[in-house]
Amino acid sequence: MDFSDKNIILLSKLLDLTYTKNKVIANNIANANTPGYKKVEASFMKELQKAIESNKIEKVKNVEENITFSKSKSTRKDGTTLIWIES
């Protein structure tokens, strides 16, 4: 595999990860006024950076997003919670 193949794989993975992060952000915006909704966060940069530093393309291919609920408390008082599910 030459240098350009590795770049294509890296860029492709970065696009996939960024796409998912943008879906999470859009979901948070869409539910901003939903009673009890808890913000969801997606992160991947630390894991991706480690994979890149390892110089092993297989590690880059295996990087996944870390999707978690925000630790901040809801400002809503009704106590209901919705869960974001990827389609």
C-alpha positions as CSV (number, residue, x, y, z in Angstrom):
1,M,0.0,0.0,0.0
2,D,1.5,3.3,-0.9
3,F,1.2,6.6,0.8
4,S,-1.8,7.9,-1.1
5,D,-3.8,4.7,-0.2
6,K,-3.3,5.4,3.5
7,N,-4.4,9.0,3.1
8,I,-7.6,7.9,1.3
9,I,-8.3,5.4,4.1
10,L,-7.7,8.1,6.8
11,L,-9.8,10.7,5.0
12,S,-12.6,8.2,4.5
13,K,-12.6,7.3,8.2
14,L,-12.5,10.9,9.2
15,L,-15.5,11.6,7.0
16,D,-17.4,8.7,8.6
17,L,-16.6,9.8,12.1
18,T,-17.5,13.4,11.4
19,Y,-20.7,12.4,9.7
20,T,-21.8,10.6,12.9
21,K,-20.8,13.5,15.1
22,N,-22.8,15.9,12.9
23,K,-25.9,13.6,13.2
24,V,-25.5,13.7,17.0
25,I,-25.3,17.5,17.0
26,A,-28.3,17.7,14.7
27,N,-30.3,15.4,17.0
28,N,-29.4,17.6,20.0
29,I,-30.6,20.7,18.2
30,A,-33.8,19.0,17.0
31,N,-34.6,18.0,20.6
32,A,-33.4,21.1,22.4
33,N,-37.0,21.9,23.5
34,T,-38.1,18.3,24.2
35,P,-38.9,17.9,27.9
36,G,-36.3,15.8,29.7
37,Y,-34.1,15.3,26.6
38,K,-30.5,14.6,27.6
39,K,-27.8,15.9,25.3
40,V,-25.7,13.3,23.5
41,E,-22.0,13.7,22.7
42,A,-19.8,12.0,20.2
43,S,-16.0,12.0,20.4
44,F,-13.3,10.2,18.5
45,M,-10.3,12.5,18.2
46,K,-8.1,11.0,21.0
47,E,-8.6,7.5,19.6
48,L,-8.0,8.6,16.1
49,Q,-4.8,10.5,17.1
50,K,-3.5,7.4,18.8
51,A,-4.3,5.3,15.7
52,I,-2.5,7.7,13.4
53,E,0.6,7.9,15.7
54,S,0.8,4.1,15.7
55,N,1.4,4.2,11.9
56,K,-0.8,1.2,11.5
57,I,-3.6,1.6,9.0
58,E,-5.6,-1.2,10.6
59,K,-5.9,0.8,13.8
60,V,-7.2,3.8,11.9
61,K,-9.8,1.6,10.2
62,N,-11.0,0.3,13.6
63,V,-11.5,3.7,15.3
64,E,-15.1,4.2,16.4
65,E,-17.0,7.1,17.9
66,N,-17.6,7.2,21.6
67,I,-21.3,8.3,22.0
68,T,-22.3,9.2,25.5
69,F,-25.0,11.2,27.3
70,S,-23.8,14.6,28.5
71,K,-23.1,14.8,32.2
72,S,-24.9,18.2,32.4
73,K,-28.4,18.0,33.9
74,S,-31.5,18.8,32.0
75,T,-33.1,22.1,32.7
76,R,-36.6,20.5,32.3
77,K,-38.6,19.7,35.4
78,D,-40.9,16.9,34.1
79,G,-38.2,14.2,34.5
80,T,-38.8,12.5,31.2
81,T,-35.9,11.2,29.2
82,L,-35.6,10.4,25.5
83,I,-32.8,8.3,24.1
84,W,-31.2,8.9,20.8
85,I,-31.0,5.8,18.6
86,E,-28.9,5.8,15.4
87,S,-31.0,4.7,12.4
